[in-house]
Amino acid sequence: MTPFREEQRFEWFWTAMFCVPALIVGYGLFRQVWLKQPFISGALLWPAFAVAVVVAVWFLRLKLVTEVRDDGLFICFVWLWPERTIPWDQIRGVETRTYRPIRDFGGFGVRWAARGIVYHARGNRGVRLVLASGERVLIGSQRADELARIIVAAPRPSPA
Protein backbone atom coordinates (compact mmCIF):
# COMPACT_ATOMS: atom_id res chain seq x y z
CA MET A 1 0.00 0.00 0.00
CA THR A 2 1.38 3.38 -0.99
CA PRO A 3 1.33 5.62 2.06
CA PHE A 4 -0.61 8.85 1.80
CA ARG A 5 -1.32 11.36 4.53
CA GLU A 6 -2.44 14.93 4.08
CA GLU A 7 -3.26 17.52 6.72
CA GLN A 8 -5.01 20.69 5.66
CA ARG A 9 -5.88 23.79 7.64
CA PHE A 10 -8.19 26.60 6.63
CA GLU A 11 -6.91 29.48 4.50
CA TRP A 12 -5.31 32.40 6.39
CA PHE A 13 -8.32 34.63 5.68
CA TRP A 14 -10.73 32.40 7.62
CA THR A 15 -8.23 31.98 10.44
CA ALA A 16 -7.92 35.76 10.67
CA MET A 17 -11.71 36.14 10.72
CA PHE A 18 -11.83 34.07 13.91
CA CYS A 19 -8.73 35.59 15.53
CA VAL A 20 -9.43 39.29 14.91
CA PRO A 21 -12.33 39.47 17.42
CA ALA A 22 -10.02 38.11 20.16
CA LEU A 23 -7.45 40.79 19.30
CA ILE A 24 -10.05 43.58 19.33
CA VAL A 25 -11.52 42.54 22.66
CA GLY A 26 -8.00 41.99 24.04
CA TYR A 27 -7.12 45.53 23.04
CA GLY A 28 -10.24 46.76 24.85
CA LEU A 29 -9.14 44.89 27.98
CA PHE A 30 -5.68 46.40 27.72
CA ARG A 31 -7.12 49.93 27.47
CA GLN A 32 -9.55 49.40 30.32
CA VAL A 33 -7.35 47.47 32.77
CA TRP A 34 -3.85 48.84 32.22
CA LEU A 35 -4.42 52.29 30.71
CA LYS A 36 -7.54 52.95 32.84
CA GLN A 37 -9.44 54.26 29.81
CA PRO A 38 -13.09 53.17 29.72
CA PHE A 39 -13.94 50.94 26.79
CA ILE A 40 -17.16 49.08 27.66
CA SER A 41 -18.49 47.45 30.80
CA GLY A 42 -16.07 44.96 32.34
CA ALA A 43 -19.04 42.65 32.92
CA LEU A 44 -19.27 42.33 29.13
CA LEU A 45 -15.61 42.61 28.25
CA TRP A 46 -14.22 39.63 30.20
CA PRO A 47 -16.78 37.06 28.98
CA ALA A 48 -16.46 38.39 25.41
CA PHE A 49 -12.70 38.02 25.62
CA ALA A 50 -12.95 34.47 26.99
CA VAL A 51 -15.36 33.38 24.26
CA ALA A 52 -13.32 35.05 21.50
CA VAL A 53 -10.10 33.39 22.67
CA VAL A 54 -11.71 29.95 23.01
CA VAL A 55 -13.21 30.19 19.50
CA ALA A 56 -9.93 31.46 18.01
CA VAL A 57 -7.89 28.67 19.63
CA TRP A 58 -10.46 26.08 18.57
CA PHE A 59 -10.37 27.32 14.99
CA LEU A 60 -6.56 27.31 14.94
CA ARG A 61 -6.62 23.64 15.99
CA LEU A 62 -9.02 22.52 13.22
CA LYS A 63 -7.55 20.43 10.45
CA LEU A 64 -8.71 17.96 7.83
CA VAL A 65 -6.70 14.73 7.88
CA THR A 66 -6.93 12.34 4.93
CA GLU A 67 -5.01 9.11 5.19
CA VAL A 68 -4.75 5.95 3.12
CA ARG A 69 -4.67 2.88 5.36
CA ASP A 70 -4.72 -0.87 4.79
CA ASP A 71 -8.42 -1.12 5.74
CA GLY A 72 -9.63 1.89 3.74
CA LEU A 73 -9.61 5.64 3.37
CA PHE A 74 -9.53 7.52 6.68
CA ILE A 75 -11.05 11.02 6.90
CA CYS A 76 -11.11 13.12 10.04
CA PHE A 77 -11.90 16.79 10.62
CA VAL A 78 -10.04 17.12 13.93
CA TRP A 79 -11.99 19.08 16.57
CA LEU A 80 -15.02 19.36 14.28
CA TRP A 81 -16.32 16.01 13.11
CA PRO A 82 -15.96 12.33 14.04
CA GLU A 83 -13.50 10.29 12.03
CA ARG A 84 -14.70 8.11 9.20
CA THR A 85 -13.08 5.15 7.49
CA ILE A 86 -14.41 4.15 4.09
CA PRO A 87 -13.52 0.49 3.42
CA TRP A 88 -11.93 -0.22 0.05
CA ASP A 89 -14.69 -2.63 -0.96
CA GLN A 90 -17.29 0.15 -0.60
CA ILE A 91 -15.66 2.44 -3.18
CA ARG A 92 -17.20 2.05 -6.66
CA GLY A 93 -15.98 5.19 -8.41
CA VAL A 94 -13.13 7.70 -8.06
CA GLU A 95 -12.55 10.95 -9.90
CA THR A 96 -10.74 14.23 -9.32
CA ARG A 97 -12.88 17.35 -9.33
CA THR A 98 -12.43 21.10 -9.48
CA TYR A 99 -15.24 22.89 -7.68
CA ARG A 100 -16.24 26.18 -6.07
CA PRO A 101 -16.62 25.54 -2.33
CA ILE A 102 -18.87 28.47 -1.48
CA ARG A 103 -21.04 28.42 -4.60
CA ASP A 104 -21.33 24.64 -4.93
CA PHE A 105 -21.55 23.64 -1.26
CA GLY A 106 -22.15 26.81 0.77
CA GLY A 107 -18.73 27.00 2.40
CA PHE A 108 -16.00 25.06 4.10
CA GLY A 109 -15.89 22.30 6.72
CA VAL A 110 -18.22 19.32 6.56
CA ARG A 111 -21.19 19.98 4.27
CA TRP A 112 -24.18 18.05 3.00
CA ALA A 113 -25.38 18.81 -0.47
CA ALA A 114 -27.54 17.22 -3.12
CA ARG A 115 -24.27 15.85 -4.45
CA GLY A 116 -23.45 14.08 -1.15
CA ILE A 117 -21.18 14.91 1.78
CA VAL A 118 -18.17 17.19 1.42
CA TYR A 119 -15.06 17.40 3.61
CA HIS A 120 -13.27 20.60 2.68
CA ALA A 121 -10.69 22.90 4.28
CA ARG A 122 -8.97 24.82 1.48
CA GLY A 123 -8.51 25.14 -2.26
CA ASN A 124 -10.85 24.06 -5.02
CA ARG A 125 -9.68 20.54 -5.88
CA GLY A 126 -10.72 17.22 -4.47
CA VAL A 127 -11.50 13.57 -5.02
CA ARG A 128 -15.09 12.43 -5.42
CA LEU A 129 -15.93 8.90 -4.38
CA VAL A 130 -19.08 7.01 -5.30
CA LEU A 131 -19.81 4.35 -2.69
CA ALA A 132 -21.65 1.04 -3.03
CA SER A 133 -24.63 2.58 -1.20
CA GLY A 134 -24.86 5.31 -3.86
CA GLU A 135 -23.56 7.96 -1.46
CA ARG A 136 -21.12 10.45 -2.92
CA VAL A 137 -18.23 11.75 -0.83
CA LEU A 138 -16.05 14.67 -1.91
CA ILE A 139 -12.74 15.09 -0.09
CA GLY A 140 -10.88 18.35 -0.62
CA SER A 141 -7.19 17.81 -1.28
CA GLN A 142 -4.18 19.83 -2.30
CA ARG A 143 -2.86 16.60 -3.85
CA ALA A 144 -6.07 15.37 -5.51
CA ASP A 145 -4.44 13.59 -8.46
CA GLU A 146 -2.06 11.65 -6.22
CA LEU A 147 -4.85 10.70 -3.81
CA ALA A 148 -7.12 9.50 -6.65
CA ARG A 149 -4.29 7.43 -8.16
CA ILE A 150 -3.60 5.73 -4.81
CA ILE A 151 -7.31 5.02 -4.18
CA VAL A 152 -7.72 3.46 -7.63
CA ALA A 153 -4.60 1.33 -7.09
CA ALA A 154 -5.67 0.16 -3.61
CA PRO A 155 -6.22 -3.59 -3.31
CA ARG A 156 -9.89 -4.57 -3.23
CA PRO A 157 -10.97 -7.79 -1.54
CA SER A 158 -12.39 -10.29 -4.01
CA PRO A 159 -16.14 -10.91 -3.74
CA ALA A 160 -17.05 -14.05 -1.78
C-alpha beads as a LAMMPS data file, in Angstrom:
LAMMPS data file: protein, C-alpha beads

160 atoms
159 bonds

1 atom types
1 bond types

-500.0 500.0 xlo xhi
-500.0 500.0 ylo yhi
-500.0 500.0 zlo zhi

Masses

1 110.0

Atoms # bond

1 1 1 0.000 0.000 0.000
2 1 1 1.384 3.377 -0.988
3 1 1 1.334 5.620 2.060
4 1 1 -0.608 8.848 1.804
5 1 1 -1.319 11.363 4.529
6 1 1 -2.443 14.930 4.084
7 1 1 -3.262 17.520 6.724
8 1 1 -5.015 20.693 5.657
9 1 1 -5.879 23.790 7.639
10 1 1 -8.187 26.596 6.626
11 1 1 -6.906 29.481 4.502
12 1 1 -5.307 32.398 6.393
13 1 1 -8.319 34.627 5.683
14 1 1 -10.733 32.398 7.618
15 1 1 -8.234 31.977 10.437
16 1 1 -7.919 35.764 10.666
17 1 1 -11.712 36.142 10.723
18 1 1 -11.832 34.065 13.907
19 1 1 -8.725 35.591 15.534
20 1 1 -9.432 39.290 14.914
21 1 1 -12.328 39.469 17.420
22 1 1 -10.024 38.106 20.161
23 1 1 -7.455 40.793 19.296
24 1 1 -10.050 43.578 19.326
25 1 1 -11.520 42.536 22.657
26 1 1 -8.004 41.986 24.036
27 1 1 -7.119 45.534 23.041
28 1 1 -10.241 46.756 24.847
29 1 1 -9.144 44.890 27.977
30 1 1 -5.678 46.400 27.720
31 1 1 -7.116 49.926 27.469
32 1 1 -9.548 49.396 30.317
33 1 1 -7.351 47.473 32.771
34 1 1 -3.846 48.837 32.220
35 1 1 -4.419 52.289 30.710
36 1 1 -7.544 52.952 32.835
37 1 1 -9.441 54.255 29.806
38 1 1 -13.087 53.170 29.719
39 1 1 -13.942 50.936 26.792
40 1 1 -17.160 49.076 27.663
41 1 1 -18.492 47.445 30.798
42 1 1 -16.071 44.958 32.343
43 1 1 -19.040 42.646 32.918
44 1 1 -19.273 42.326 29.126
45 1 1 -15.610 42.612 28.251
46 1 1 -14.218 39.634 30.197
47 1 1 -16.784 37.059 28.982
48 1 1 -16.464 38.389 25.413
49 1 1 -12.697 38.016 25.624
50 1 1 -12.954 34.471 26.990
51 1 1 -15.362 33.376 24.255
52 1 1 -13.323 35.052 21.503
53 1 1 -10.096 33.390 22.669
54 1 1 -11.706 29.950 23.009
55 1 1 -13.209 30.191 19.504
56 1 1 -9.925 31.457 18.010
57 1 1 -7.886 28.674 19.629
58 1 1 -10.464 26.076 18.574
59 1 1 -10.369 27.325 14.987
60 1 1 -6.560 27.312 14.938
61 1 1 -6.619 23.636 15.991
62 1 1 -9.024 22.517 13.222
63 1 1 -7.545 20.434 10.445
64 1 1 -8.712 17.961 7.831
65 1 1 -6.698 14.727 7.877
66 1 1 -6.934 12.336 4.927
67 1 1 -5.009 9.107 5.187
68 1 1 -4.750 5.946 3.121
69 1 1 -4.671 2.881 5.363
70 1 1 -4.723 -0.868 4.792
71 1 1 -8.416 -1.116 5.736
72 1 1 -9.625 1.888 3.742
73 1 1 -9.611 5.644 3.370
74 1 1 -9.530 7.525 6.683
75 1 1 -11.047 11.024 6.898
76 1 1 -11.114 13.124 10.038
77 1 1 -11.896 16.788 10.615
78 1 1 -10.039 17.120 13.928
79 1 1 -11.993 19.076 16.574
80 1 1 -15.019 19.364 14.285
81 1 1 -16.323 16.015 13.113
82 1 1 -15.956 12.328 14.040
83 1 1 -13.504 10.294 12.033
84 1 1 -14.702 8.106 9.203
85 1 1 -13.082 5.151 7.486
86 1 1 -14.410 4.145 4.085
87 1 1 -13.519 0.487 3.416
88 1 1 -11.931 -0.220 0.051
89 1 1 -14.692 -2.628 -0.961
90 1 1 -17.286 0.153 -0.602
91 1 1 -15.661 2.436 -3.181
92 1 1 -17.198 2.046 -6.664
93 1 1 -15.984 5.195 -8.410
94 1 1 -13.126 7.696 -8.056
95 1 1 -12.552 10.949 -9.896
96 1 1 -10.744 14.234 -9.324
97 1 1 -12.875 17.351 -9.335
98 1 1 -12.427 21.097 -9.482
99 1 1 -15.243 22.894 -7.681
100 1 1 -16.237 26.180 -6.072
101 1 1 -16.619 25.537 -2.325
102 1 1 -18.871 28.470 -1.482
103 1 1 -21.038 28.422 -4.603
104 1 1 -21.328 24.638 -4.925
105 1 1 -21.552 23.642 -1.258
106 1 1 -22.148 26.806 0.774
107 1 1 -18.731 27.004 2.400
108 1 1 -15.998 25.059 4.104
109 1 1 -15.895 22.304 6.716
110 1 1 -18.222 19.324 6.558
111 1 1 -21.191 19.978 4.275
112 1 1 -24.175 18.054 3.003
113 1 1 -25.379 18.808 -0.466
114 1 1 -27.538 17.217 -3.118
115 1 1 -24.272 15.854 -4.453
116 1 1 -23.453 14.078 -1.145
117 1 1 -21.181 14.908 1.779
118 1 1 -18.168 17.188 1.423
119 1 1 -15.065 17.401 3.612
120 1 1 -13.266 20.603 2.676
121 1 1 -10.686 22.898 4.280
122 1 1 -8.972 24.822 1.483
123 1 1 -8.507 25.139 -2.255
124 1 1 -10.846 24.062 -5.015
125 1 1 -9.681 20.543 -5.877
126 1 1 -10.719 17.218 -4.469
127 1 1 -11.504 13.570 -5.020
128 1 1 -15.087 12.431 -5.421
129 1 1 -15.935 8.898 -4.384
130 1 1 -19.081 7.006 -5.301
131 1 1 -19.810 4.354 -2.688
132 1 1 -21.654 1.043 -3.032
133 1 1 -24.629 2.580 -1.202
134 1 1 -24.864 5.309 -3.858
135 1 1 -23.561 7.957 -1.461
136 1 1 -21.120 10.446 -2.921
137 1 1 -18.229 11.750 -0.832
138 1 1 -16.051 14.669 -1.912
139 1 1 -12.743 15.090 -0.089
140 1 1 -10.884 18.349 -0.620
141 1 1 -7.189 17.810 -1.278
142 1 1 -4.180 19.829 -2.300
143 1 1 -2.865 16.600 -3.853
144 1 1 -6.071 15.369 -5.508
145 1 1 -4.435 13.593 -8.461
146 1 1 -2.062 11.647 -6.222
147 1 1 -4.854 10.696 -3.807
148 1 1 -7.115 9.496 -6.648
149 1 1 -4.289 7.432 -8.155
150 1 1 -3.600 5.728 -4.809
151 1 1 -7.306 5.018 -4.176
152 1 1 -7.717 3.463 -7.629
153 1 1 -4.598 1.325 -7.094
154 1 1 -5.674 0.160 -3.608
155 1 1 -6.222 -3.590 -3.312
156 1 1 -9.885 -4.574 -3.227
157 1 1 -10.968 -7.789 -1.544
158 1 1 -12.386 -10.289 -4.007
159 1 1 -16.139 -10.910 -3.745
160 1 1 -17.052 -14.046 -1.778

Bonds

1 1 1 2
2 1 2 3
3 1 3 4
4 1 4 5
5 1 5 6
6 1 6 7
7 1 7 8
8 1 8 9
9 1 9 10
10 1 10 11
11 1 11 12
12 1 12 13
13 1 13 14
14 1 14 15
15 1 15 16
16 1 16 17
17 1 17 18
18 1 18 19
19 1 19 20
20 1 20 21
21 1 21 22
22 1 22 23
23 1 23 24
24 1 24 25
25 1 25 26
26 1 26 27
27 1 27 28
28 1 28 29
29 1 29 30
30 1 30 31
31 1 31 32
32 1 32 33
33 1 33 34
34 1 34 35
35 1 35 36
36 1 36 37
37 1 37 38
38 1 38 39
39 1 39 40
40 1 40 41
41 1 41 42
42 1 42 43
43 1 43 44
44 1 44 45
45 1 45 46
46 1 46 47
47 1 47 48
48 1 48 49
49 1 49 50
50 1 50 51
51 1 51 52
52 1 52 53
53 1 53 54
54 1 54 55
55 1 55 56
56 1 56 57
57 1 57 58
58 1 58 59
59 1 59 60
60 1 60 61
61 1 61 62
62 1 62 63
63 1 63 64
64 1 64 65
65 1 65 66
66 1 66 67
67 1 67 68
68 1 68 69
69 1 69 70
70 1 70 71
71 1 71 72
72 1 72 73
73 1 73 74
74 1 74 75
75 1 75 76
76 1 76 77
77 1 77 78
78 1 78 79
79 1 79 80
80 1 80 81
81 1 81 82
82 1 82 83
83 1 83 84
84 1 84 85
85 1 85 86
86 1 86 87
87 1 87 88
88 1 88 89
89 1 89 90
90 1 90 91
91 1 91 92
92 1 92 93
93 1 93 94
94 1 94 95
95 1 95 96
96 1 96 97
97 1 97 98
98 1 98 99
99 1 99 100
100 1 100 101
101 1 101 102
102 1 102 103
103 1 103 104
104 1 104 105
105 1 105 106
106 1 106 107
107 1 107 108
108 1 108 109
109 1 109 110
110 1 110 111
111 1 111 112
112 1 112 113
113 1 113 114
114 1 114 115
115 1 115 116
116 1 116 117
117 1 117 118
118 1 118 119
119 1 119 120
120 1 120 121
121 1 121 122
122 1 122 123
123 1 123 124
124 1 124 125
125 1 125 126
126 1 126 127
127 1 127 128
128 1 128 129
129 1 129 130
130 1 130 131
131 1 131 132
132 1 132 133
133 1 133 134
134 1 134 135
135 1 135 136
136 1 136 137
137 1 137 138
138 1 138 139
139 1 139 140
140 1 140 141
141 1 141 142
142 1 142 143
143 1 143 144
144 1 144 145
145 1 145 146
146 1 146 147
147 1 147 148
148 1 148 149
149 1 149 150
150 1 150 151
151 1 151 152
152 1 152 153
153 1 153 154
154 1 154 155
155 1 155 156
156 1 156 157
157 1 157 158
158 1 158 159
159 1 159 160
